[in-house]
Amino acid sequence: MSYDYQYVTLRLVPRVEREEFINVGVVLYSQEADYLEAAFALQEERALALAPDLDLESVRAALEAVCRVAAGEHSPATPRLDRLGPRFGWLSAPRSTIVQPGPVHGGTTEDPAATLAHLVRILVT
């Protein structure tokens, strides 16, 4: 069976005012497959080349928080969103922070998890 999906690329934007970024992760959502997951690959050398004074632990914590929200975990710093659609909407909403979602793209897949891994491989690593 084929499922429609949407995804956003997660961007590391160390200096928002400069609008320079590198891709560091992907969030993939498929309503039909009841699937929402995020994955990331932080390439530390690339990140530090962009911003030598970057706090890598803070970046990693922000990316891990995105993954926890996608998985449905709740914390005081995030809204309680029980359904996948609103959660994806919150994760894909524009924001001016060090980790930002790019534009929403879509496609079809038979295996959302494999597609997420493929997107991370071709867009991030």
Jmol script that loads the backbone (N, CA, C; Angstrom):
load data "model"
ATOM      1  N   MET A   1       0.842  -1.186   0.000  1.00  0.00           N
ATOM      2  CA  MET A   1       0.000   0.000   0.000  1.00  0.00           C
ATOM      3  C   MET A   1       0.884   1.245   0.000  1.00  0.00           C
ATOM      4  N   SER A   2       0.472   2.247  -0.722  1.00  0.00           N
ATOM      5  CA  SER A   2       1.212   3.493  -0.820  1.00  0.00           C
ATOM      6  C   SER A   2       0.543   4.558   0.051  1.00  0.00           C
ATOM      7  N   TYR A   3       1.374   5.328   0.767  1.00  0.00           N
ATOM      8  CA  TYR A   3       0.884   6.362   1.673  1.00  0.00           C
ATOM      9  C   TYR A   3       1.414   7.730   1.240  1.00  0.00           C
ATOM     10  N   ASP A   4       0.564   8.731   1.311  1.00  0.00           N
ATOM     11  CA  ASP A   4       1.023  10.103   1.128  1.00  0.00           C
ATOM     12  C   ASP A   4       1.751  10.535   2.393  1.00  0.00           C
ATOM     13  N   TYR A   5       2.744  11.390   2.242  1.00  0.00           N
ATOM     14  CA  TYR A   5       3.455  11.919   3.407  1.00  0.00           C
ATOM     15  C   TYR A   5       3.884  13.350   3.141  1.00  0.00           C
ATOM     16  N   GLN A   6       4.207  14.027   4.230  1.00  0.00           N
ATOM     17  CA  GLN A   6       4.785  15.366   4.202  1.00  0.00           C
ATOM     18  C   GLN A   6       6.039  15.330   5.056  1.00  0.00           C
ATOM     19  N   TYR A   7       7.000  16.167   4.702  1.00  0.00           N
ATOM     20  CA  TYR A   7       8.186  16.251   5.540  1.00  0.00           C
ATOM     21  C   TYR A   7       8.749  17.656   5.533  1.00  0.00           C
ATOM     22  N   VAL A   8       9.518  17.959   6.571  1.00  0.00           N
ATOM     23  CA  VAL A   8      10.305  19.178   6.641  1.00  0.00           C
ATOM     24  C   VAL A   8      11.736  18.785   6.972  1.00  0.00           C
ATOM     25  N   THR A   9      12.651  19.528   6.394  1.00  0.00           N
ATOM     26  CA  THR A   9      14.053  19.381   6.742  1.00  0.00           C
ATOM     27  C   THR A   9      14.330  20.306   7.917  1.00  0.00           C
ATOM     28  N   LEU A  10      15.046  19.803   8.910  1.00  0.00           N
ATOM     29  CA  LEU A  10      15.439  20.631  10.046  1.00  0.00           C
ATOM     30  C   LEU A  10      16.770  21.296   9.712  1.00  0.00           C
ATOM     31  N   ARG A  11      16.831  22.593   9.944  1.00  0.00           N
ATOM     32  CA  ARG A  11      18.007  23.377   9.604  1.00  0.00           C
ATOM     33  C   ARG A  11      18.670  23.920  10.866  1.00  0.00           C
ATOM     34  N   LEU A  12      19.971  23.848  10.889  1.00  0.00           N
ATOM     35  CA  LEU A  12      20.747  24.483  11.944  1.00  0.00           C
ATOM     36  C   LEU A  12      21.095  25.884  11.455  1.00  0.00           C
ATOM     37  N   VAL A  13      20.590  26.895  12.169  1.00  0.00           N
ATOM     38  CA  VAL A  13      20.791  28.299  11.796  1.00  0.00           C
ATOM     39  C   VAL A  13      21.457  28.999  12.983  1.00  0.00           C
ATOM     40  N   PRO A  14      22.797  28.929  13.053  1.00  0.00           N
ATOM     41  CA  PRO A  14      23.483  29.478  14.235  1.00  0.00           C
ATOM     42  C   PRO A  14      23.298  30.980  14.422  1.00  0.00           C
ATOM     43  N   ARG A  15      23.246  31.717  13.323  1.00  0.00           N
ATOM     44  CA  ARG A  15      23.049  33.172  13.392  1.00  0.00           C
ATOM     45  C   ARG A  15      21.856  33.518  12.508  1.00  0.00           C
ATOM     46  N   VAL A  16      20.716  33.646  13.121  1.00  0.00           N
ATOM     47  CA  VAL A  16      19.467  33.849  12.389  1.00  0.00           C
ATOM     48  C   VAL A  16      19.565  35.041  11.441  1.00  0.00           C
ATOM     49  N   GLU A  17      20.235  36.092  11.872  1.00  0.00           N
ATOM     50  CA  GLU A  17      20.320  37.301  11.055  1.00  0.00           C
ATOM     51  C   GLU A  17      21.118  37.083   9.763  1.00  0.00           C
ATOM     52  N   ARG A  18      21.988  36.079   9.731  1.00  0.00           N
ATOM     53  CA  ARG A  18      22.783  35.813   8.527  1.00  0.00           C
ATOM     54  C   ARG A  18      22.071  34.875   7.553  1.00  0.00           C
ATOM     55  N   GLU A  19      21.070  34.167   8.025  1.00  0.00           N
ATOM     56  CA  GLU A  19      20.277  33.236   7.210  1.00  0.00           C
ATOM     57  C   GLU A  19      21.114  32.131   6.574  1.00  0.00           C
ATOM     58  N   GLU A  20      22.236  31.767   7.199  1.00  0.00           N
ATOM     59  CA  GLU A  20      23.052  30.649   6.745  1.00  0.00           C
ATOM     60  C   GLU A  20      22.645  29.416   7.536  1.00  0.00           C
ATOM     61  N   PHE A  21      22.590  28.275   6.852  1.00  0.00           N
ATOM     62  CA  PHE A  21      22.168  27.073   7.556  1.00  0.00           C
ATOM     63  C   PHE A  21      22.774  25.830   6.924  1.00  0.00           C
ATOM     64  N   ILE A  22      22.739  24.743   7.711  1.00  0.00           N
ATOM     65  CA  ILE A  22      23.018  23.407   7.195  1.00  0.00           C
ATOM     66  C   ILE A  22      21.862  22.513   7.629  1.00  0.00           C
ATOM     67  N   ASN A  23      21.563  21.525   6.820  1.00  0.00           N
ATOM     68  CA  ASN A  23      20.513  20.570   7.161  1.00  0.00           C
ATOM     69  C   ASN A  23      21.022  19.607   8.226  1.00  0.00           C
ATOM     70  N   VAL A  24      20.191  19.374   9.244  1.00  0.00           N
ATOM     71  CA  VAL A  24      20.606  18.499  10.340  1.00  0.00           C
ATOM     72  C   VAL A  24      19.587  17.412  10.662  1.00  0.00           C
ATOM     73  N   GLY A  25      18.404  17.450  10.065  1.00  0.00           N
ATOM     74  CA  GLY A  25      17.408  16.429  10.381  1.00  0.00           C
ATOM     75  C   GLY A  25      16.191  16.528   9.482  1.00  0.00           C
ATOM     76  N   VAL A  26      15.265  15.601   9.707  1.00  0.00           N
ATOM     77  CA  VAL A  26      14.029  15.539   8.929  1.00  0.00           C
ATOM     78  C   VAL A  26      12.898  15.103   9.864  1.00  0.00           C
ATOM     79  N   VAL A  27      11.722  15.690   9.663  1.00  0.00           N
ATOM     80  CA  VAL A  27      10.495  15.247  10.329  1.00  0.00           C
ATOM     81  C   VAL A  27       9.557  14.766   9.229  1.00  0.00           C
ATOM     82  N   LEU A  28       9.073  13.520   9.336  1.00  0.00           N
ATOM     83  CA  LEU A  28       8.189  12.947   8.324  1.00  0.00           C
ATOM     84  C   LEU A  28       6.851  12.575   8.963  1.00  0.00           C
ATOM     85  N   TYR A  29       5.774  12.979   8.288  1.00  0.00           N
ATOM     86  CA  TYR A  29       4.409  12.736   8.779  1.00  0.00           C
ATOM     87  C   TYR A  29       3.567  12.125   7.670  1.00  0.00           C
ATOM     88  N   SER A  30       2.857  11.048   8.008  1.00  0.00           N
ATOM     89  CA  SER A  30       1.879  10.459   7.104  1.00  0.00           C
ATOM     90  C   SER A  30       0.601  10.189   7.883  1.00  0.00           C
ATOM     91  N   GLN A  31      -0.432  10.931   7.554  1.00  0.00           N
ATOM     92  CA  GLN A  31      -1.718  10.722   8.223  1.00  0.00           C
ATOM     93  C   GLN A  31      -2.255   9.345   7.904  1.00  0.00           C
ATOM     94  N   GLU A  32      -2.160   8.940   6.635  1.00  0.00           N
ATOM     95  CA  GLU A  32      -2.702   7.637   6.205  1.00  0.00           C
ATOM     96  C   GLU A  32      -2.012   6.476   6.910  1.00  0.00           C
ATOM     97  N   ALA A  33      -0.712   6.603   7.143  1.00  0.00           N
ATOM     98  CA  ALA A  33       0.039   5.530   7.794  1.00  0.00           C
ATOM     99  C   ALA A  33       0.086   5.686   9.311  1.00  0.00           C
ATOM    100  N   ASP A  34      -0.523   6.754   9.839  1.00  0.00           N
ATOM    101  CA  ASP A  34      -0.499   7.039  11.268  1.00  0.00           C
ATOM    102  C   ASP A  34       0.952   7.066  11.761  1.00  0.00           C
ATOM    103  N   TYR A  35       1.751   7.900  11.100  1.00  0.00           N
ATOM    104  CA  TYR A  35       3.197   7.906  11.334  1.00  0.00           C
ATOM    105  C   TYR A  35       3.703   9.336  11.467  1.00  0.00           C
ATOM    106  N   LEU A  36       4.482   9.580  12.504  1.00  0.00           N
ATOM    107  CA  LEU A  36       5.188  10.843  12.689  1.00  0.00           C
ATOM    108  C   LEU A  36       6.484  10.522  13.408  1.00  0.00           C
ATOM    109  N   GLU A  37       7.587  10.870  12.779  1.00  0.00           N
ATOM    110  CA  GLU A  37       8.878  10.619  13.405  1.00  0.00           C
ATOM    111  C   GLU A  37       9.885  11.647  12.908  1.00  0.00           C
ATOM    112  N   ALA A  38      10.860  11.921  13.750  1.00  0.00           N
ATOM    113  CA  ALA A  38      11.962  12.813  13.397  1.00  0.00           C
ATOM    114  C   ALA A  38      13.265  12.057  13.584  1.00  0.00           C
ATOM    115  N   ALA A  39      14.236  12.410  12.760  1.00  0.00           N
ATOM    116  CA  ALA A  39      15.571  11.832  12.880  1.00  0.00           C
ATOM    117  C   ALA A  39      16.570  12.923  12.522  1.00  0.00           C
ATOM    118  N   PHE A  40      17.772  12.832  13.107  1.00  0.00           N
ATOM    119  CA  PHE A  40      18.782  13.835  12.814  1.00  0.00           C
ATOM    120  C   PHE A  40      20.166  13.205  12.758  1.00  0.00           C
ATOM    121  N   ALA A  41      21.064  13.919  12.136  1.00  0.00           N
ATOM    122  CA  ALA A  41      22.475  13.551  12.065  1.00  0.00           C
ATOM    123  C   ALA A  41      23.267  14.850  12.153  1.00  0.00           C
ATOM    124  N   LEU A  42      23.764  15.148  13.323  1.00  0.00           N
ATOM    125  CA  LEU A  42      24.504  16.381  13.536  1.00  0.00           C
ATOM    126  C   LEU A  42      25.968  16.145  13.173  1.00  0.00           C
ATOM    127  N   GLN A  43      26.396  16.738  12.076  1.00  0.00           N
ATOM    128  CA  GLN A  43      27.792  16.642  11.652  1.00  0.00           C
ATOM    129  C   GLN A  43      28.544  17.797  12.308  1.00  0.00           C
ATOM    130  N   GLU A  44      29.233  17.472  13.383  1.00  0.00           N
ATOM    131  CA  GLU A  44      29.830  18.498  14.229  1.00  0.00           C
ATOM    132  C   GLU A  44      30.851  19.351  13.491  1.00  0.00           C
ATOM    133  N   GLU A  45      31.683  18.761  12.645  1.00  0.00           N
ATOM    134  CA  GLU A  45      32.693  19.541  11.921  1.00  0.00           C
ATOM    135  C   GLU A  45      32.051  20.578  11.001  1.00  0.00           C
ATOM    136  N   ARG A  46      30.988  20.176  10.293  1.00  0.00           N
ATOM    137  CA  ARG A  46      30.282  21.120   9.417  1.00  0.00           C
ATOM    138  C   ARG A  46      29.654  22.233  10.236  1.00  0.00           C
ATOM    139  N   ALA A  47      29.035  21.865  11.366  1.00  0.00           N
ATOM    140  CA  ALA A  47      28.381  22.861  12.212  1.00  0.00           C
ATOM    141  C   ALA A  47      29.394  23.864  12.749  1.00  0.00           C
ATOM    142  N   LEU A  48      30.542  23.364  13.195  1.00  0.00           N
ATOM    143  CA  LEU A  48      31.560  24.261  13.738  1.00  0.00           C
ATOM    144  C   LEU A  48      32.230  25.097  12.648  1.00  0.00           C
ATOM    145  N   ALA A  49      32.267  24.592  11.422  1.00  0.00           N
ATOM    146  CA  ALA A  49      32.792  25.399  10.316  1.00  0.00           C
ATOM    147  C   ALA A  49      31.879  26.595  10.051  1.00  0.00           C
ATOM    148  N   LEU A  50      30.587  26.398  10.247  1.00  0.00           N
ATOM    149  CA  LEU A  50      29.617  27.472  10.054  1.00  0.00           C
ATOM    150  C   LEU A  50      29.646  28.462  11.217  1.00  0.00           C
ATOM    151  N   ALA A  51      29.842  27.929  12.420  1.00  0.00           N
ATOM    152  CA  ALA A  51      29.840  28.769  13.619  1.00  0.00           C
ATOM    153  C   ALA A  51      30.804  28.174  14.646  1.00  0.00           C
ATOM    154  N   PRO A  52      32.055  28.618  14.641  1.00  0.00           N
ATOM    155  CA  PRO A  52      33.077  28.028  15.522  1.00  0.00           C
ATOM    156  C   PRO A  52      32.748  28.072  17.010  1.00  0.00           C
ATOM    157  N   ASP A  53      31.943  29.018  17.445  1.00  0.00           N
ATOM    158  CA  ASP A  53      31.606  29.142  18.863  1.00  0.00           C
ATOM    159  C   ASP A  53      30.282  28.447  19.223  1.00  0.00           C
ATOM    160  N   LEU A  54      29.787  27.618  18.333  1.00  0.00           N
ATOM    161  CA  LEU A  54      28.500  26.955  18.508  1.00  0.00           C
ATOM    162  C   LEU A  54      28.518  26.007  19.709  1.00  0.00           C
ATOM    163  N   ASP A  55      27.467  26.033  20.492  1.00  0.00           N
ATOM    164  CA  ASP A  55      27.289  25.112  21.621  1.00  0.00           C
ATOM    165  C   ASP A  55      26.621  23.841  21.081  1.00  0.00           C
ATOM    166  N   LEU A  56      27.428  22.845  20.757  1.00  0.00           N
ATOM    167  CA  LEU A  56      26.917  21.624  20.142  1.00  0.00           C
ATOM    168  C   LEU A  56      25.942  20.873  21.046  1.00  0.00           C
ATOM    169  N   GLU A  57      26.157  20.922  22.336  1.00  0.00           N
ATOM    170  CA  GLU A  57      25.255  20.232  23.264  1.00  0.00           C
ATOM    171  C   GLU A  57      23.857  20.852  23.235  1.00  0.00           C
ATOM    172  N   SER A  58      23.782  22.176  23.114  1.00  0.00           N
ATOM    173  CA  SER A  58      22.479  22.837  23.010  1.00  0.00           C
ATOM    174  C   SER A  58      21.778  22.458  21.718  1.00  0.00           C
ATOM    175  N   VAL A  59      22.540  22.380  20.633  1.00  0.00           N
ATOM    176  CA  VAL A  59      21.960  21.980  19.347  1.00  0.00           C
ATOM    177  C   VAL A  59      21.440  20.557  19.439  1.00  0.00           C
ATOM    178  N   ARG A  60      22.245  19.661  19.981  1.00  0.00           N
ATOM    179  CA  ARG A  60      21.825  18.266  20.128  1.00  0.00           C
ATOM    180  C   ARG A  60      20.570  18.172  21.007  1.00  0.00           C
ATOM    181  N   ALA A  61      20.523  18.950  22.074  1.00  0.00           N
ATOM    182  CA  ALA A  61      19.347  18.947  22.960  1.00  0.00           C
ATOM    183  C   ALA A  61      18.105  19.431  22.213  1.00  0.00           C
ATOM    184  N   ALA A  62      18.251  20.447  21.376  1.00  0.00           N
ATOM    185  CA  ALA A  62      17.112  20.947  20.595  1.00  0.00           C
ATOM    186  C   ALA A  62      16.624  19.890  19.610  1.00  0.00           C
ATOM    187  N   LEU A  63      17.554  19.200  18.960  1.00  0.00           N
ATOM    188  CA  LEU A  63      17.170  18.146  18.011  1.00  0.00           C
ATOM    189  C   LEU A  63      16.517  16.964  18.726  1.00  0.00           C
ATOM    190  N   GLU A  64      17.038  16.603  19.877  1.00  0.00           N
ATOM    191  CA  GLU A  64      16.424  15.523  20.655  1.00  0.00           C
ATOM    192  C   GLU A  64      15.026  15.912  21.121  1.00  0.00           C
ATOM    193  N   ALA A  65      14.823  17.190  21.437  1.00  0.00           N
ATOM    194  CA  ALA A  65      13.489  17.660  21.834  1.00  0.00           C
ATOM    195  C   ALA A  65      12.507  17.527  20.676  1.00  0.00           C
ATOM    196  N   VAL A  66      12.938  17.832  19.458  1.00  0.00           N
ATOM    197  CA  VAL A  66      12.081  17.666  18.283  1.00  0.00           C
ATOM    198  C   VAL A  66      11.681  16.196  18.150  1.00  0.00           C
ATOM    199  N   CYS A  67      12.642  15.305  18.323  1.00  0.00           N
ATOM    200  CA  CYS A  67      12.349  13.868  18.226  1.00  0.00           C
ATOM    201  C   CYS A  67      11.358  13.427  19.307  1.00  0.00           C
ATOM    202  N   ARG A  68      11.506  13.961  20.508  1.00  0.00           N
ATOM    203  CA  ARG A  68      10.581  13.600  21.590  1.00  0.00           C
ATOM    204  C   ARG A  68       9.170  14.117  21.312  1.00  0.00           C
ATOM    205  N   VAL A  69       9.059  15.340  20.798  1.00  0.00           N
ATOM    206  CA  VAL A  69       7.735  15.870  20.454  1.00  0.00           C
ATOM    207  C   VAL A  69       7.105  15.014  19.364  1.00  0.00           C
ATOM    208  N   ALA A  70       7.880  14.668  18.336  1.00  0.00           N
ATOM    209  CA  ALA A  70       7.353  13.828  17.255  1.00  0.00           C
ATOM    210  C   ALA A  70       6.861  12.493  17.804  1.00  0.00           C
ATOM    211  N   ALA A  71       7.568  11.964  18.796  1.00  0.00           N
ATOM    212  CA  ALA A  71       7.191  10.675  19.395  1.00  0.00           C
ATOM    213  C   ALA A  71       6.014  10.784  20.362  1.00  0.00           C
ATOM    214  N   GLY A  72       5.588  12.019  20.647  1.00  0.00           N
ATOM    215  CA  GLY A  72       4.430  12.206  21.520  1.00  0.00           C
ATOM    216  C   GLY A  72       4.767  12.388  22.974  1.00  0.00           C
ATOM    217  N   GLU A  73       6.049  12.553  23.297  1.00  0.00           N
ATOM    218  CA  GLU A  73       6.434  12.800  24.681  1.00  0.00           C
ATOM    219  C   GLU A  73       6.098  14.244  25.043  1.00  0.00           C
ATOM    220  N   HIS A  74       5.703  14.449  26.283  1.00  0.00           N
ATOM    221  CA  HIS A  74       5.307  15.782  26.738  1.00  0.00           C
ATOM    222  C   HIS A  74       6.342  16.323  27.711  1.00  0.00           C
ATOM    223  N   SER A  75       6.504  17.651  27.697  1.00  0.00           N
ATOM    224  CA  SER A  75       7.370  18.319  28.656  1.00  0.00           C
ATOM    225  C   SER A  75       6.771  19.687  28.952  1.00  0.00           C
ATOM    226  N   PRO A  76       7.228  20.321  30.016  1.00  0.00           N
ATOM    227  CA  PRO A  76       6.714  21.657  30.329  1.00  0.00           C
ATOM    228  C   PRO A  76       7.021  22.686  29.236  1.00  0.00           C
ATOM    229  N   ALA A  77       8.055  22.440  28.428  1.00  0.00           N
ATOM    230  CA  ALA A  77       8.461  23.412  27.409  1.00  0.00           C
ATOM    231  C   ALA A  77       7.743  23.239  26.073  1.00  0.00           C
ATOM    232  N   THR A  78       6.938  22.207  25.942  1.00  0.00           N
ATOM    233  CA  THR A  78       6.242  21.950  24.672  1.00  0.00           C
ATOM    234  C   THR A  78       4.744  21.801  24.911  1.00  0.00           C
ATOM    235  N   PRO A  79       3.958  22.108  23.900  1.00  0.00           N
ATOM    236  CA  PRO A  79       2.503  21.966  24.069  1.00  0.00           C
ATOM    237  C   PRO A  79       2.108  20.490  24.104  1.00  0.00           C
ATOM    238  N   ARG A  80       1.010  20.212  24.742  1.00  0.00           N
ATOM    239  CA  ARG A  80       0.492  18.846  24.773  1.00  0.00           C
ATOM    240  C   ARG A  80      -0.355  18.645  23.511  1.00  0.00           C
ATOM    241  N   LEU A  81       0.182  17.872  22.582  1.00  0.00           N
ATOM    242  CA  LEU A  81      -0.484  17.615  21.312  1.00  0.00           C
ATOM    243  C   LEU A  81      -0.597  16.109  21.143  1.00  0.00           C
ATOM    244  N   ASP A  82      -1.792  15.587  21.348  1.00  0.00           N
ATOM    245  CA  ASP A  82      -1.967  14.143  21.327  1.00  0.00           C
ATOM    246  C   ASP A  82      -2.117  13.566  19.922  1.00  0.00           C
ATOM    247  N   ARG A  83      -2.620  14.353  18.990  1.00  0.00           N
ATOM    248  CA  ARG A  83      -2.811  13.844  17.622  1.00  0.00           C
ATOM    249  C   ARG A  83      -1.611  14.204  16.750  1.00  0.00           C
ATOM    250  N   LEU A  84      -1.328  13.337  15.787  1.00  0.00           N
ATOM    251  CA  LEU A  84      -0.150  13.509  14.948  1.00  0.00           C
ATOM    252  C   LEU A  84      -0.203  14.768  14.086  1.00  0.00           C
ATOM    253  N   GLY A  85      -1.347  15.061  13.479  1.00  0.00           N
ATOM    254  CA  GLY A  85      -1.454  16.217  12.591  1.00  0.00           C
ATOM    255  C   GLY A  85      -1.099  17.521  13.276  1.00  0.00           C
ATOM    256  N   PRO A  86      -1.718  17.842  14.414  1.00  0.00           N
ATOM    257  CA  PRO A  86      -1.342  19.072  15.116  1.00  0.00           C
ATOM    258  C   PRO A  86       0.116  19.068  15.581  1.00  0.00           C
ATOM    259  N   ARG A  87       0.631  17.888  15.948  1.00  0.00           N
ATOM    260  CA  ARG A  87       2.035  17.801  16.351  1.00  0.00           C
ATOM    261  C   ARG A  87       2.958  18.146  15.176  1.00  0.00           C
ATOM    262  N   PHE A  88       2.655  17.599  13.986  1.00  0.00           N
ATOM    263  CA  PHE A  88       3.451  17.934  12.812  1.00  0.00           C
ATOM    264  C   PHE A  88       3.323  19.426  12.489  1.00  0.00           C
ATOM    265  N   GLY A  89       2.123  19.963  12.633  1.00  0.00           N
ATOM    266  CA  GLY A  89       1.921  21.387  12.401  1.00  0.00           C
ATOM    267  C   GLY A  89       2.780  22.237  13.315  1.00  0.00           C
ATOM    268  N   TRP A  90       2.865  21.846  14.577  1.00  0.00           N
ATOM    269  CA  TRP A  90       3.685  22.590  15.531  1.00  0.00           C
ATOM    270  C   TRP A  90       5.162  22.457  15.175  1.00  0.00           C
ATOM    271  N   LEU A  91       5.599  21.245  14.816  1.00  0.00           N
ATOM    272  CA  LEU A  91       7.005  21.005  14.476  1.00  0.00           C
ATOM    273  C   LEU A  91       7.420  21.704  13.179  1.00  0.00           C
ATOM    274  N   SER A  92       6.483  21.856  12.250  1.00  0.00           N
ATOM    275  CA  SER A  92       6.812  22.449  10.952  1.00  0.00           C
ATOM    276  C   SER A  92       6.547  23.951  10.889  1.00  0.00           C
ATOM    277  N   ALA A  93       6.057  24.528  11.973  1.00  0.00           N
ATOM    278  CA  ALA A  93       5.777  25.969  11.991  1.00  0.00           C
ATOM    279  C   ALA A  93       7.076  26.768  12.006  1.00  0.00           C
ATOM    280  N   PRO A  94       7.127  27.862  11.242  1.00  0.00           N
ATOM    281  CA  PRO A  94       8.346  28.690  11.224  1.00  0.00           C
ATOM    282  C   PRO A  94       8.661  29.228  12.615  1.00  0.00           C
ATOM    283  N   ARG A  95       9.950  29.306  12.911  1.00  0.00           N
ATOM    284  CA  ARG A  95      10.389  29.884  14.181  1.00  0.00           C
ATOM    285  C   ARG A  95      11.790  30.458  14.006  1.00  0.00           C
ATOM    286  N   SER A  96      12.125  31.397  14.847  1.00  0.00           N
ATOM    287  CA  SER A  96      13.447  32.025  14.796  1.00  0.00           C
ATOM    288  C   SER A  96      14.297  31.492  15.934  1.00  0.00           C
ATOM    289  N   THR A  97      14.687  30.245  15.820  1.00  0.00           N
ATOM    290  CA  THR A  97      15.560  29.624  16.802  1.00  0.00           C
ATOM    291  C   THR A  97      16.727  28.989  16.067  1.00  0.00           C
ATOM    292  N   ILE A  98      17.625  28.406  16.793  1.00  0.00           N
ATOM    293  CA  ILE A  98      18.818  27.821  16.179  1.00  0.00           C
ATOM    294  C   ILE A  98      18.489  26.594  15.316  1.00  0.00           C
ATOM    295  N   VAL A  99      17.423  25.860  15.659  1.00  0.00           N
ATOM    296  CA  VAL A  99      16.947  24.753  14.824  1.00  0.00           C
ATOM    297  C   VAL A  99      15.597  25.153  14.251  1.00  0.00           C
ATOM    298  N   GLN A 100      15.537  25.236  12.925  1.00  0.00           N
ATOM    299  CA  GLN A 100      14.327  25.708  12.245  1.00  0.00           C
ATOM    300  C   GLN A 100      13.866  24.693  11.212  1.00  0.00           C
ATOM    301  N   PRO A 101      12.544  24.562  11.037  1.00  0.00           N
ATOM    302  CA  PRO A 101      12.049  23.718   9.948  1.00  0.00           C
ATOM    303  C   PRO A 101      12.096  24.473   8.625  1.00  0.00           C
ATOM    304  N   GLY A 102      12.403  23.750   7.570  1.00  0.00           N
ATOM    305  CA  GLY A 102      12.336  24.317   6.231  1.00  0.00           C
ATOM    306  C   GLY A 102      10.916  24.215   5.714  1.00  0.00           C
ATOM    307  N   PRO A 103      10.708  24.436   4.422  1.00  0.00           N
ATOM    308  CA  PRO A 103       9.374  24.327   3.841  1.00  0.00           C
ATOM    309  C   PRO A 103       8.864  22.888   3.856  1.00  0.00           C
ATOM    310  N   VAL A 104       7.555  22.748   3.828  1.00  0.00           N
ATOM    311  CA  VAL A 104       6.923  21.424   3.794  1.00  0.00           C
ATOM    312  C   VAL A 104       6.956  20.890   2.362  1.00  0.00           C
ATOM    313  N   HIS A 105       7.382  19.649   2.236  1.00  0.00           N
ATOM    314  CA  HIS A 105       7.393  18.945   0.955  1.00  0.00           C
ATOM    315  C   HIS A 105       6.576  17.669   1.120  1.00  0.00           C
ATOM    316  N   GLY A 106       6.248  17.017   0.023  1.00  0.00           N
ATOM    317  CA  GLY A 106       5.446  15.801   0.124  1.00  0.00           C
ATOM    318  C   GLY A 106       5.849  14.755  -0.887  1.00  0.00           C
ATOM    319  N   GLY A 107       5.243  13.592  -0.734  1.00  0.00           N
ATOM    320  CA  GLY A 107       5.493  12.485  -1.641  1.00  0.00           C
ATOM    321  C   GLY A 107       4.624  11.309  -1.273  1.00  0.00           C
ATOM    322  N   THR A 108       4.941  10.158  -1.830  1.00  0.00           N
ATOM    323  CA  THR A 108       4.249   8.916  -1.490  1.00  0.00           C
ATOM    324  C   THR A 108       5.296   7.863  -1.167  1.00  0.00           C
ATOM    325  N   THR A 109       4.918   6.935  -0.317  1.00  0.00           N
ATOM    326  CA  THR A 109       5.837   5.891   0.115  1.00  0.00           C
ATOM    327  C   THR A 109       5.075   4.643   0.519  1.00  0.00           C
ATOM    328  N   GLU A 110       5.724   3.522   0.441  1.00  0.00           N
ATOM    329  CA  GLU A 110       5.165   2.284   0.972  1.00  0.00           C
ATOM    330  C   GLU A 110       5.678   2.023   2.379  1.00  0.00           C
ATOM    331  N   ASP A 111       6.770   2.700   2.755  1.00  0.00           N
ATOM    332  CA  ASP A 111       7.403   2.476   4.057  1.00  0.00           C
ATOM    333  C   ASP A 111       7.895   3.816   4.613  1.00  0.00           C
ATOM    334  N   PRO A 112       7.093   4.472   5.457  1.00  0.00           N
ATOM    335  CA  PRO A 112       7.483   5.787   5.968  1.00  0.00           C
ATOM    336  C   PRO A 112       8.826   5.786   6.713  1.00  0.00           C
ATOM    337  N   ALA A 113       9.105   4.763   7.501  1.00  0.00           N
ATOM    338  CA  ALA A 113      10.366   4.727   8.246  1.00  0.00           C
ATOM    339  C   ALA A 113      11.559   4.647   7.296  1.00  0.00           C
ATOM    340  N   ALA A 114      11.448   3.834   6.264  1.00  0.00           N
ATOM    341  CA  ALA A 114      12.533   3.727   5.282  1.00  0.00           C
ATOM    342  C   ALA A 114      12.690   5.042   4.520  1.00  0.00           C
ATOM    343  N   THR A 115      11.589   5.706   4.226  1.00  0.00           N
ATOM    344  CA  THR A 115      11.654   6.989   3.531  1.00  0.00           C
ATOM    345  C   THR A 115      12.306   8.039   4.409  1.00  0.00           C
ATOM    346  N   LEU A 116      11.996   8.044   5.702  1.00  0.00           N
ATOM    347  CA  LEU A 116      12.646   8.974   6.622  1.00  0.00           C
ATOM    348  C   LEU A 116      14.157   8.741   6.621  1.00  0.00           C
ATOM    349  N   ALA A 117      14.574   7.497   6.728  1.00  0.00           N
ATOM    350  CA  ALA A 117      16.014   7.185   6.715  1.00  0.00           C
ATOM    351  C   ALA A 117      16.648   7.631   5.402  1.00  0.00           C
ATOM    352  N   HIS A 118      15.950   7.411   4.286  1.00  0.00           N
ATOM    353  CA  HIS A 118      16.452   7.821   2.986  1.00  0.00           C
ATOM    354  C   HIS A 118      16.583   9.339   2.902  1.00  0.00           C
ATOM    355  N   LEU A 119      15.599  10.071   3.380  1.00  0.00           N
ATOM    356  CA  LEU A 119      15.648  11.533   3.347  1.00  0.00           C
ATOM    357  C   LEU A 119      16.794  12.065   4.197  1.00  0.00           C
ATOM    358  N   VAL A 120      16.998  11.482   5.367  1.00  0.00           N
ATOM    359  CA  VAL A 120      18.122  11.909   6.195  1.00  0.00           C
ATOM    360  C   VAL A 120      19.430  11.657   5.455  1.00  0.00           C
ATOM    361  N   ARG A 121      19.515  10.507   4.818  1.00  0.00           N
ATOM    362  CA  ARG A 121      20.751  10.161   4.107  1.00  0.00           C
ATOM    363  C   ARG A 121      21.029  11.132   2.945  1.00  0.00           C
ATOM    364  N   ILE A 122      20.008  11.479   2.161  1.00  0.00           N
ATOM    365  CA  ILE A 122      20.269  12.323   0.988  1.00  0.00           C
ATOM    366  C   ILE A 122      20.236  13.818   1.285  1.00  0.00           C
ATOM    367  N   LEU A 123      19.542  14.239   2.343  1.00  0.00           N
ATOM    368  CA  LEU A 123      19.417  15.666   2.628  1.00  0.00           C
ATOM    369  C   LEU A 123      20.355  16.163   3.736  1.00  0.00           C
ATOM    370  N   VAL A 124      20.793  15.255   4.585  1.00  0.00           N
ATOM    371  CA  VAL A 124      21.542  15.675   5.778  1.00  0.00           C
ATOM    372  C   VAL A 124      22.983  15.185   5.761  1.00  0.00           C
ATOM    373  N   THR A 125      23.196  13.921   5.478  1.00  0.00           N
ATOM    374  CA  THR A 125      24.551  13.364   5.593  1.00  0.00           C
ATOM    375  C   THR A 125      25.316  13.415   4.293  1.00  0.00           C
TER     376      THR A 125
END
end "model"
wireframe off; spacefill off
backbone 0.3
color backbone group
